[in-house]
């Protein structure tokens, strides 16, 4: 069991609703640990796209995941409706550390808490680029 207490909804800036699917459950009857990473990736990118600062088709800058980690506090399972909370814990020159948590509908404490680090790079060269302009402004608003 985790040694730290689960975070609460109040700790996060923005939320994404995620409906679990039948296929999310594993043979133990709960959402498989690897599936949570799909939820995290979806939450981060959906918010960036929604804010108009990520163009996954033609944008010159993309975020590459360089680090992730997750702590699980309690199980979620189909047909749970989940909310993925998101905040920015650190914003560097070319990287951002997101912290995320999964909440079952109606619950104030997280079922799982994670971190997710993007390094922003040029789409063609894959070399780091500065997080600037509108992207930086959006990320700062999530701190």
ABEGO torsion letter per residue (X at the ends): XBABBBBBAAABABBBBBBBBAAABBAAGBBBAAAAAAAAAAAAAAAAAAAGABBAAABABBBBBABBBBBBABBBBOABBBBBBBBBABBBAABBBBBBBBBBBGBABBABBBBBBBBBBBAAAGBBBBBBEAAAAAAAAAX
